[in-house]
Amino acid sequence: MAESMKGMKRTHRCGELSAANVGETVTVMGWVQKQRNKGGIIFVDLRDRAGILQVIFEESDCGAEAFAKAERLRSEFVVAVTGRVEKRAAAANENLSTGEIEVRAAELRILSEAQTPPFPIEEDSKTKEELRLKYRYLDLRSPKLQRNLMLRSRITTTIRTYLTGEGFMEIETPMLTKSTPEGARDYLVPSRVHPGNFYALPQSPQIFKQLLMCSGCDRYFQMARCFRDEDLRADRQPEFTQVDMELSFVDVEEVIDTTEKMVQRVCKEAIGLDVSLPIKRITWQEAMDRFGSDKPDTRFGMELTDVSGVVKGCGFGVFTSALENGGSVRGINAKGQADMPRKKIDALVEFAKGYGAKGLAYLSVQEDGSYKSSFAKFMTEEELSALVEAMGGEKGDLLLFAADKNDIVYDVLGALRIEVAKQLDMIDNSKFNFLWVTEFPLLEWSEEENRFVAKHHPFTMPMEEDLPLLDSEPGKVRAKAYDIVLNGVELGGGSVRIFQPDVQEKMFEVLGFTKESAYERFGFLINAFKYGVPPHAGLAIGLDRFVMLLVKAESIREVIAFPKVKDASCLMSEAPNVVDEVQLEELQIAIKPC
């Protein structure tokens, strides 16, 4: 039977006690990790979020009743113990922060009994993730997830302290907004009061934070909850949190400087990591040319090399046809991998096809200086030698090539570079390599919609020197946009916003919006700009991703209390689910069978 806490008050968390507390009488409360009955003495490992503490029960100290209760203890029972802190009689347990001490119990209360859990609550559980997510409330008791959540809490506190000290105000923006179908799919919420109309959950607070700049709030931030109905990956969830900020009377430099100092403070206080400032910057074009990615992992080399000029006019049709169609031929050098088995090379070819490649050409430089290649018979010895030289090839190297449109070549080699590095264990996981990527393209062509779409959003400011190109060559216009990248993951990004009405009108025109359609979607922002809008810029950092990277987790699910799985469902609560017919009738919604 469960007992009451009445008259008993916790004095310490389990993991907070140390040798400095020897001789004190303390009261601790938590979950039983393990009970070991050695006859006349019972050892209990008691666990709470601060750690594990060994408690000893002997009848001569705690009495017959408490000793009998201690004999009944099982894993996950919730108990309260009062006793005296002592030095361990046996050797210290170096695996525990409390390994030098133990508590000799004088009183025990069983606050709650527990059934045998479906899996053990332990540091590195081997239980399948699906089962752990079904019983997430048990999984969250594990020391690892407890540490992750505590670190996340400390990080958000550090961010709030830093930004408040820099003159930012924390302001909440609406969760029920208007759908503006640019970007990912919205989550829609039906309105009961306005039948047939829907709210959208915010993909970001973009428009509202720009309105706050119009309102004179000057510097805003928010731990913003955002929602996107998109396919999930390891670093994505349908609902997530971003550190959202917007600043008035600034340009690129001020936003980057503020963000860098915040990141530096967080890394130091969270994990003791010293981040050197300023963080290195490269343009988007340089990132694509060198790494095939706008979020490059710079912890290793194996950069892309453009060999288009070297193979121009060669006898290999795959290369020459790619060049004739306006594409390029580029490669990566897997140093020392000339003897890679053909089976592994074939697997890399299939991997490349998954990113749009029609195939993958390879050439290995043998130790005797000869070449093994999938295309050697189509090229002369001189052409092959020139190609190897251009790639920095040496004896023992494996050269891998993609030939196609530039965007496909970048995608293929960017992904292949990471895959090969993982296979060859080239990535130093102890490193935290930050990088700014700047000057993104303002627009990208959508084959599906047969028009230009905004690479970020319609309110991103073009580079001033590129403004004339909006009429003649919009695809070449660069944006005042910037992303901060950590170890090959986009940590966050932002841009300087358009504040001049004529530039915004031109942007809408290039995107294919009529004045009427622009007003229909963004009228309240356009109208606000008529009453005096300051130059402004902003950025958002993915909080979940940031914490995930700092704790070196494989997925953001490990740093979110109650995450969804890949089909956007919750295995614990079984959401989404059907609702009562009465609710649907109130909303005037009927479910149409597919």
C-alpha positions as CSV (number, residue, x, y, z in Angstrom):
1,M,0.0,0.0,0.0
2,A,1.3,3.4,-0.9
3,E,2.4,5.6,2.0
4,S,2.2,9.4,2.4
5,M,5.1,11.9,2.4
6,K,3.4,13.7,5.3
7,G,6.1,15.1,7.7
8,M,8.9,14.1,5.3
9,K,10.7,16.6,3.1
10,R,13.4,15.8,0.6
11,T,16.7,17.5,1.5
12,H,18.8,16.5,-1.4
13,R,18.6,14.8,-4.8
14,C,20.4,11.5,-4.9
15,G,23.3,12.6,-7.2
16,E,23.9,15.8,-5.2
17,L,25.4,14.1,-2.2
18,S,29.1,13.6,-1.8
19,A,31.9,13.0,0.8
20,A,31.3,16.5,2.0
21,N,27.9,15.3,3.4
22,V,29.3,12.5,5.5
23,G,27.8,12.5,9.0
24,E,24.6,14.4,7.9
25,T,21.1,13.1,8.2
26,V,19.4,13.4,4.8
27,T,16.1,12.5,3.1
28,V,16.2,11.4,-0.5
29,M,13.4,10.3,-2.8
30,G,13.4,8.5,-6.1
31,W,13.0,5.3,-8.0
32,V,14.6,1.9,-7.1
33,Q,17.1,1.0,-9.8
34,K,18.1,-2.3,-8.2
35,Q,17.7,-4.1,-4.9
36,R,20.2,-6.7,-3.6
37,N,19.3,-8.8,-0.5
38,K,22.4,-10.2,1.1
39,G,20.6,-11.7,4.1
40,G,21.0,-9.4,7.0
41,I,21.7,-6.4,4.8
42,I,19.9,-5.0,1.8
43,F,21.5,-2.7,-0.7
44,V,19.3,-0.5,-2.8
45,D,20.4,1.7,-5.7
46,L,18.1,4.7,-5.6
47,R,17.8,6.9,-8.8
48,D,16.5,10.3,-9.6
49,R,17.4,12.9,-12.3
50,A,20.7,13.8,-10.5
51,G,22.1,10.3,-10.4
52,I,22.2,7.1,-8.4
53,L,22.9,6.7,-4.7
54,Q,23.5,3.5,-2.7
55,V,21.3,3.0,0.3
56,I,21.9,0.3,3.0
57,F,19.2,-1.2,5.1
58,E,20.0,-3.1,8.3
59,E,17.4,-4.1,10.8
60,S,19.4,-2.7,13.7
61,D,19.4,0.7,12.1
62,C,15.9,1.0,10.5
63,G,13.8,-1.4,12.6
64,A,12.0,-4.6,11.6
65,E,9.1,-2.8,9.8
66,A,11.3,-0.8,7.5
67,F,13.6,-3.8,6.9
68,A,10.6,-5.8,5.9
69,K,9.5,-3.1,3.5
70,A,13.0,-3.0,2.1
71,E,12.8,-6.7,1.3
72,R,9.7,-6.0,-0.9
73,L,11.4,-3.3,-3.0
74,R,11.6,-4.0,-6.7
75,S,12.8,-2.0,-9.7
76,E,10.9,1.3,-10.3
77,F,9.2,1.4,-6.8
78,V,9.1,5.0,-5.7
79,V,10.4,5.5,-2.2
80,A,11.5,8.0,0.4
81,V,14.5,7.3,2.7
82,T,15.9,9.1,5.7
83,G,19.3,8.1,6.9
84,R,22.9,9.1,7.6
85,V,25.5,9.7,5.0
86,E,28.6,7.5,5.5
87,K,31.8,6.7,3.7
88,R,31.5,3.4,1.8
89,A,32.7,0.4,3.7
90,A,33.8,-1.3,0.5
91,A,35.9,0.3,-2.3
92,A,34.5,3.4,-4.0
93,N,32.4,2.9,-7.2
94,E,34.2,5.1,-9.7
95,N,31.3,4.8,-12.2
96,L,29.0,6.9,-9.9
97,S,29.4,10.5,-8.8
98,T,28.2,9.3,-5.4
99,G,30.6,6.3,-5.5
100,E,32.5,7.3,-2.3
101,I,29.4,7.3,0.0
102,E,26.3,5.5,0.9
103,V,23.2,6.3,3.1
104,R,22.5,4.1,6.1
105,A,18.7,4.1,6.2
106,A,16.8,4.8,9.4
107,E,13.3,5.2,7.8
108,L,11.7,4.0,4.6
109,R,8.4,4.8,3.0
110,I,7.1,3.2,-0.2
111,L,5.3,6.0,-2.0
112,S,4.3,4.0,-5.0
113,E,4.7,0.4,-6.1
114,A,5.5,-0.5,-9.8
115,Q,4.8,-3.3,-12.1
116,T,7.8,-4.9,-13.8
117,P,8.6,-2.4,-16.7
118,P,8.6,-3.7,-20.3
119,F,12.3,-2.9,-20.5
120,P,15.1,-2.1,-18.0
121,I,15.7,1.5,-17.2
122,E,19.4,1.8,-17.9
123,E,22.1,4.0,-19.3
124,D,22.5,2.6,-22.8
125,S,19.3,0.6,-23.5
126,K,19.4,-2.0,-26.2
127,T,15.6,-2.0,-26.4
128,K,14.1,-1.3,-29.8
129,E,13.3,2.4,-30.2
130,E,9.6,1.6,-31.1
131,L,9.1,0.0,-27.7
132,R,10.9,2.8,-25.9
133,L,8.8,5.4,-27.6
134,K,5.6,3.5,-26.8
135,Y,6.5,3.8,-23.1
136,R,8.3,7.1,-23.4
137,Y,7.5,8.1,-19.8
138,L,9.7,5.1,-18.8
139,D,12.3,5.8,-21.4
140,L,12.7,9.4,-20.1
141,R,13.8,8.0,-16.7
142,S,17.0,6.8,-18.2
143,P,20.1,8.8,-17.1
144,K,21.0,9.6,-20.7
145,L,17.7,11.2,-21.6
146,Q,17.5,12.9,-18.3
147,R,20.9,14.5,-19.0
148,N,19.8,15.6,-22.4
149,L,16.7,17.3,-21.2
150,M,18.6,19.0,-18.3
151,L,21.2,20.2,-20.8
152,R,18.4,21.5,-23.1
153,S,16.9,23.4,-20.2
154,R,20.3,25.0,-19.4
155,I,20.8,26.0,-23.0
156,T,17.5,27.7,-23.3
157,T,18.2,29.6,-20.0
158,T,21.6,30.7,-21.4
159,I,20.0,31.9,-24.6
160,R,17.4,33.8,-22.8
161,T,20.0,35.4,-20.5
162,Y,22.3,36.3,-23.3
163,L,19.6,37.8,-25.6
164,T,17.9,39.7,-22.8
165,G,21.3,41.2,-22.0
166,E,21.6,42.3,-25.6
167,G,18.4,44.3,-25.5
168,F,16.0,41.7,-26.9
169,M,12.4,41.3,-25.8
170,E,10.8,37.9,-25.6
171,I,7.4,38.1,-27.3
172,E,5.0,35.3,-28.2
173,T,3.4,35.3,-31.7
174,P,0.2,33.6,-32.6
175,M,-0.1,29.8,-33.0
176,L,-3.4,30.0,-35.0
177,T,-2.5,31.9,-38.2
178,K,-3.5,32.3,-41.8
179,S,-2.2,29.7,-44.3
180,T,0.3,31.1,-46.8
181,P,1.2,28.1,-49.0
182,E,4.8,29.0,-49.8
183,G,7.2,26.3,-48.6
184,A,6.3,23.2,-46.7
185,R,2.7,22.0,-46.2
186,D,0.8,23.6,-43.4
187,Y,-1.0,21.8,-40.6
188,L,-4.6,23.1,-40.8
189,V,-7.0,23.7,-37.9
190,P,-10.7,23.9,-38.7
191,S,-12.7,26.8,-37.2
192,R,-16.0,26.0,-35.5
193,V,-17.0,29.6,-35.3
194,H,-16.2,30.2,-39.0
195,P,-17.4,27.1,-40.8
196,G,-15.4,26.1,-43.8
197,N,-12.5,28.2,-42.8
198,F,-9.2,27.1,-41.4
199,Y,-6.3,28.3,-39.3
200,A,-2.8,27.2,-40.1
201,L,-0.2,26.3,-37.4
202,P,2.9,28.4,-38.0
203,Q,5.8,27.1,-40.0
204,S,7.7,30.0,-38.6
205,P,6.8,33.4,-37.0
206,Q,8.2,35.1,-40.1
207,I,5.5,37.6,-40.9
208,F,4.6,38.4,-37.2
209,K,8.2,39.1,-36.3
210,Q,8.5,41.5,-39.2
211,L,5.4,43.2,-38.0
212,L,7.0,43.5,-34.6
213,M,9.8,45.4,-36.3
214,C,7.1,47.7,-37.8
215,S,5.7,48.1,-34.3
216,G,9.0,49.5,-32.9
217,C,9.9,46.5,-30.8
218,D,13.4,46.8,-32.2
219,R,14.8,43.5,-31.0
220,Y,12.6,40.4,-30.6
221,F,13.2,36.8,-29.7
222,Q,11.1,33.8,-29.0
223,M,11.5,30.0,-28.3
224,A,9.1,29.5,-31.1
225,R,7.1,26.3,-31.6
226,C,6.8,25.6,-35.4
227,F,4.9,23.0,-37.4
228,R,5.6,21.6,-40.9
229,D,3.7,18.8,-42.5
230,E,6.7,17.2,-44.3
231,D,8.5,13.9,-44.5
232,L,10.7,13.3,-41.5
233,R,14.4,12.6,-41.2
234,A,16.8,12.1,-38.2
235,D,17.0,15.8,-37.6
236,R,13.4,16.8,-38.4
237,Q,10.0,16.6,-36.6
238,P,6.5,17.8,-37.5
239,E,6.7,20.1,-34.5
240,F,9.9,21.7,-33.4
241,T,11.4,24.6,-31.5
242,Q,13.5,27.4,-33.0
243,V,15.4,30.2,-31.4
244,D,13.8,33.0,-33.4
245,M,15.1,36.5,-33.5
246,E,14.6,39.7,-35.5
247,L,16.5,43.0,-35.3
248,S,15.8,46.5,-36.6
249,F,18.3,49.0,-38.1
250,V,20.9,46.2,-38.8
251,D,22.5,44.5,-41.8
252,V,24.2,41.1,-42.2
253,E,27.2,41.9,-40.0
254,E,25.2,42.7,-36.9
255,V,23.0,39.6,-37.1
256,I,26.0,37.3,-37.6
257,D,27.9,39.0,-34.8
258,T,25.0,38.6,-32.4
259,T,24.5,35.0,-33.3
260,E,28.1,34.1,-33.1
261,K,28.4,35.5,-29.6
262,M,25.3,33.6,-28.5
263,V,26.6,30.3,-29.9
264,Q,29.9,30.9,-28.2
265,R,28.2,31.5,-24.9
266,V,26.0,28.5,-25.2
267,C,28.8,26.1,-26.2
268,K,31.0,27.3,-23.3
269,E,28.3,27.0,-20.6
270,A,26.7,23.9,-21.9
271,I,29.6,21.6,-22.6
272,G,32.7,23.6,-21.9
273,L,33.5,24.1,-25.6
274,D,35.5,27.1,-26.7
275,V,34.3,28.5,-30.0
276,S,36.8,30.8,-31.7
277,L,35.3,33.9,-33.3
278,P,34.8,35.0,-35.9
279,I,33.4,31.8,-37.4
280,K,34.7,31.2,-40.9
281,R,32.5,32.2,-43.8
282,I,32.2,30.9,-47.4
283,T,29.7,31.8,-50.1
284,W,27.0,29.4,-51.3
285,Q,28.8,29.0,-54.6
286,E,32.1,28.1,-53.0
287,A,30.3,25.6,-50.7
288,M,28.7,23.9,-53.7
289,D,31.9,23.9,-55.8
290,R,34.1,22.5,-52.9
291,F,31.7,20.3,-51.0
292,G,28.6,19.8,-53.2
293,S,26.4,20.9,-50.3
294,D,25.2,24.2,-48.9
295,K,25.7,22.7,-45.4
296,P,29.2,21.2,-45.8
297,D,30.9,19.0,-43.2
298,T,34.4,20.5,-43.0
299,R,35.8,17.9,-40.5
300,F,37.5,16.1,-43.4
301,G,38.8,16.9,-46.8
302,M,38.0,14.9,-50.0
303,E,36.6,18.1,-51.7
304,L,35.1,18.2,-55.2
305,T,37.3,19.0,-58.2
306,D,35.9,20.4,-61.4
307,V,37.5,18.5,-64.3
308,S,35.2,19.8,-67.0
309,G,38.0,21.6,-68.8
310,V,40.3,18.6,-68.7
311,V,37.8,16.1,-70.2
312,K,36.3,18.5,-72.8
313,G,36.7,16.8,-76.2
314,C,37.7,13.4,-74.8
315,G,36.3,10.2,-76.2
316,F,34.0,9.3,-73.3
317,G,30.5,10.3,-74.4
318,V,29.1,10.4,-70.8
319,F,31.5,13.2,-70.0
320,T,31.2,15.1,-73.3
321,S,27.4,14.9,-73.5
322,A,27.1,16.3,-69.9
323,L,29.2,19.3,-71.0
324,E,27.3,19.8,-74.2
325,N,24.0,20.0,-72.2
326,G,25.4,22.8,-70.0
327,G,26.5,20.5,-67.1
328,S,29.8,19.6,-65.6
329,V,32.1,16.8,-64.7
330,R,33.4,16.7,-61.2
331,G,35.1,14.2,-59.0
332,I,36.3,13.3,-55.5
333,N,39.6,11.5,-54.6
334,A,39.3,8.7,-52.0
335,K,43.0,8.6,-51.0
336,G,44.5,5.2,-50.6
337,Q,41.4,3.3,-51.8
338,A,42.6,2.0,-55.2
339,D,42.1,-1.6,-53.9
340,M,38.5,-1.1,-52.9
341,P,36.6,-4.3,-53.9
342,R,34.4,-4.0,-56.9
343,K,31.4,-5.0,-54.8
344,K,31.9,-1.9,-52.7
345,I,32.4,0.3,-55.7
346,D,29.2,-1.1,-57.2
347,A,27.4,-0.3,-53.9
348,L,28.6,3.3,-54.2
349,V,27.3,3.4,-57.8
350,E,23.8,2.4,-56.5
351,F,24.1,4.9,-53.7
352,A,24.8,7.7,-56.3
353,K,21.8,6.6,-58.3
354,G,19.7,7.3,-55.3
355,Y,20.7,11.0,-55.6
356,G,19.8,11.3,-59.3
357,A,23.0,10.0,-61.0
358,K,22.6,7.8,-64.0
359,G,25.9,6.1,-63.0
360,L,29.3,6.8,-61.4
361,A,32.6,6.7,-63.3
362,Y,35.7,5.5,-61.4
363,L,39.4,5.3,-61.9
364,S,41.9,3.7,-59.6
365,V,45.6,4.5,-59.7
366,Q,47.5,1.2,-59.2
367,E,50.8,0.9,-57.3
368,D,52.6,0.2,-60.6
369,G,51.2,3.4,-62.0
370,S,48.7,1.7,-64.3
371,Y,45.0,2.6,-64.3
372,K,41.8,0.5,-63.7
373,S,38.8,2.4,-64.9
374,S,35.2,2.0,-66.0
375,F,35.9,4.4,-68.9
376,A,39.7,4.0,-69.7
377,K,39.0,2.4,-73.1
378,F,37.3,5.6,-74.2
379,M,40.2,7.9,-73.4
380,T,43.9,8.1,-74.4
381,E,46.7,7.5,-72.0
382,E,47.5,11.2,-72.1
383,E,43.9,12.2,-71.4
384,L,43.8,9.7,-68.4
385,S,47.1,11.1,-67.0
386,A,45.8,14.7,-67.3
387,L,42.7,13.7,-65.5
388,V,44.6,12.0,-62.7
389,E,46.9,15.0,-62.4
390,A,43.9,17.4,-62.2
391,M,42.4,15.3,-59.4
392,G,45.7,15.3,-57.4
393,G,45.7,11.5,-57.9
394,E,48.6,9.4,-56.7
395,K,49.4,5.7,-56.6
396,G,46.8,3.9,-54.5
397,D,44.0,6.5,-55.0
398,L,40.5,5.9,-56.1
399,L,38.9,8.7,-58.2
400,L,35.1,8.9,-58.5
401,F,33.3,11.1,-61.1
402,A,29.8,12.4,-61.7
403,A,28.7,14.0,-65.0
404,D,25.3,15.7,-65.4
405,K,23.6,18.9,-64.8
406,N,25.3,20.9,-62.0
407,D,22.6,20.5,-59.4
408,I,22.6,16.7,-59.9
409,V,26.4,16.5,-59.8
410,Y,26.5,18.6,-56.6
411,D,23.8,16.4,-55.0
412,V,25.5,13.1,-56.0
413,L,29.1,14.0,-55.0
414,G,28.0,15.9,-51.9
415,A,26.2,12.9,-50.6
416,L,28.9,10.5,-51.9
417,R,31.6,12.4,-50.1
418,I,29.9,12.0,-46.8
419,E,29.1,8.3,-47.4
420,V,32.7,7.4,-48.4
421,A,34.0,9.4,-45.4
422,K,31.8,7.4,-43.0
423,Q,32.8,4.1,-44.6
424,L,36.5,5.0,-44.2
425,D,36.1,6.4,-40.7
426,M,37.5,9.8,-41.8
427,I,35.2,12.0,-39.7
428,D,36.6,13.2,-36.4
429,N,33.6,13.1,-34.1
430,S,35.4,15.1,-31.4
431,K,35.4,18.2,-33.6
432,F,32.7,21.0,-33.7
433,N,33.2,22.8,-37.0
434,F,31.1,25.8,-37.3
435,L,30.7,27.6,-40.7
436,W,28.7,30.5,-42.2
437,V,27.4,30.0,-45.7
438,T,26.4,33.3,-47.3
439,E,25.1,34.8,-50.5
440,F,22.5,32.1,-51.3
441,P,20.6,32.3,-54.6
442,L,17.5,34.4,-54.1
443,L,15.4,32.2,-56.3
444,E,15.3,28.7,-57.7
445,W,13.4,27.3,-60.7
446,S,10.5,25.0,-60.0
447,E,9.9,22.5,-62.8
448,E,6.7,21.5,-61.1
449,E,5.2,25.0,-61.0
450,N,7.1,26.3,-64.1
451,R,8.2,29.4,-62.3
452,F,10.8,30.8,-60.0
453,V,10.2,30.2,-56.3
454,A,11.9,31.9,-53.3
455,K,14.8,29.8,-52.0
456,H,14.1,31.0,-48.5
457,H,10.9,33.2,-48.5
458,P,9.4,36.1,-50.5
459,F,10.7,38.7,-48.0
460,T,14.5,38.1,-48.5
461,M,16.5,41.1,-49.7
462,P,18.6,40.7,-52.8
463,M,22.2,41.8,-52.9
464,E,22.0,45.5,-53.9
465,E,24.4,45.0,-56.8
466,D,22.2,42.2,-58.2
467,L,18.9,44.2,-58.2
468,P,19.1,45.0,-61.9
469,L,19.3,41.2,-62.7
470,L,15.7,40.7,-61.3
471,D,14.4,41.8,-64.7
472,S,17.0,40.2,-67.0
473,E,18.5,37.1,-65.2
474,P,16.5,36.4,-61.9
475,G,18.2,33.0,-61.5
476,K,21.6,34.8,-61.0
477,V,20.4,37.1,-58.2
478,R,22.1,36.5,-54.9
479,A,20.3,37.0,-51.6
480,K,21.4,38.7,-48.4
481,A,20.9,35.3,-46.8
482,Y,23.1,33.4,-44.4
483,D,23.1,29.9,-42.8
484,I,25.1,28.8,-39.8
485,V,26.3,25.2,-40.2
486,L,27.7,22.8,-37.6
487,N,29.4,19.5,-38.7
488,G,27.4,19.2,-41.9
489,V,24.0,20.1,-40.4
490,E,22.2,23.4,-41.0
491,L,21.9,24.8,-37.5
492,G,19.9,27.8,-38.5
493,G,19.6,30.6,-41.1
494,G,18.1,33.9,-41.8
495,S,18.3,37.0,-44.1
496,V,18.1,40.7,-44.4
497,R,14.4,41.5,-45.2
498,I,13.0,43.6,-48.0
499,F,11.7,46.9,-46.5
500,Q,11.4,49.0,-49.7
501,P,7.9,48.7,-51.3
502,D,9.2,48.8,-54.9
503,V,11.7,45.9,-54.3
504,Q,9.0,43.9,-52.5
505,E,6.6,44.5,-55.4
506,K,9.3,43.4,-57.9
507,M,9.9,40.3,-55.9
508,F,6.3,39.3,-55.9
509,E,6.2,40.0,-59.7
510,V,9.2,37.7,-60.3
511,L,7.5,35.0,-58.2
512,G,4.5,35.2,-60.4
513,F,2.1,36.9,-57.9
514,T,-0.3,39.5,-59.2
515,K,-0.9,42.5,-56.9
516,E,-4.2,41.0,-56.0
517,S,-2.8,37.6,-55.1
518,A,0.1,39.2,-53.1
519,Y,-2.5,41.2,-51.1
520,E,-4.6,38.1,-50.6
521,R,-1.8,36.3,-49.0
522,F,0.3,39.0,-47.3
523,G,-1.9,42.1,-47.4
524,F,-1.6,42.8,-43.6
525,L,2.2,42.9,-44.0
526,I,2.2,45.0,-47.1
527,N,-0.2,47.5,-45.5
528,A,2.0,47.7,-42.4
529,F,5.0,48.7,-44.5
530,K,3.0,51.7,-45.7
531,Y,3.3,53.3,-42.2
532,G,7.1,53.4,-41.8
533,V,9.2,50.2,-41.6
534,P,12.8,50.1,-40.5
535,P,15.5,48.1,-42.2
536,H,15.5,44.8,-40.4
537,A,17.0,41.3,-40.5
538,G,16.7,38.1,-38.5
539,L,17.7,34.5,-38.0
540,A,16.3,31.3,-36.5
541,I,18.4,28.5,-35.0
542,G,16.9,25.0,-34.6
543,L,17.0,24.4,-30.8
544,D,16.4,20.7,-31.2
545,R,19.2,20.3,-33.7
546,F,21.6,22.4,-31.6
547,V,21.1,20.3,-28.5
548,M,21.3,17.1,-30.6
549,L,24.7,18.1,-32.0
550,L,26.1,19.2,-28.7
551,V,25.2,15.9,-27.0
552,K,26.3,14.0,-30.2
553,A,22.9,12.2,-30.4
554,E,21.9,10.3,-33.6
555,S,18.5,11.9,-33.7
556,I,16.6,14.9,-32.3
557,R,14.2,12.4,-30.8
558,E,16.9,11.9,-28.1
559,V,16.6,15.6,-27.0
560,I,12.8,16.0,-27.3
561,A,10.6,14.9,-24.4
562,F,7.8,13.4,-26.5
563,P,8.8,13.1,-30.2
564,K,7.0,11.7,-33.1
565,V,8.2,8.9,-35.4
566,K,8.8,9.0,-39.1
567,D,5.1,8.9,-40.1
568,A,4.5,11.9,-37.8
569,S,2.6,9.7,-35.3
570,C,3.1,9.4,-31.5
571,L,3.4,5.7,-30.5
572,M,2.7,6.6,-26.8
573,S,-0.5,8.6,-27.2
574,E,-1.5,7.1,-30.5
575,A,-1.9,10.5,-32.1
576,P,-3.2,11.3,-34.7
577,N,-6.5,9.4,-34.2
578,V,-10.2,9.5,-35.0
579,V,-12.5,12.0,-33.3
580,D,-16.1,11.8,-32.3
581,E,-18.7,12.4,-35.0
582,V,-20.2,15.1,-32.7
583,Q,-16.9,17.1,-33.0
584,L,-16.9,16.8,-36.8
585,E,-20.6,17.9,-37.0
586,E,-19.8,21.0,-34.9
587,L,-17.0,21.8,-37.4
588,Q,-19.3,21.0,-40.3
589,I,-16.6,18.5,-41.6
590,A,-17.3,15.2,-43.3
591,I,-14.7,12.5,-43.9
592,K,-14.6,11.5,-47.6
593,P,-13.4,7.9,-48.1
594,C,-10.4,7.6,-50.4
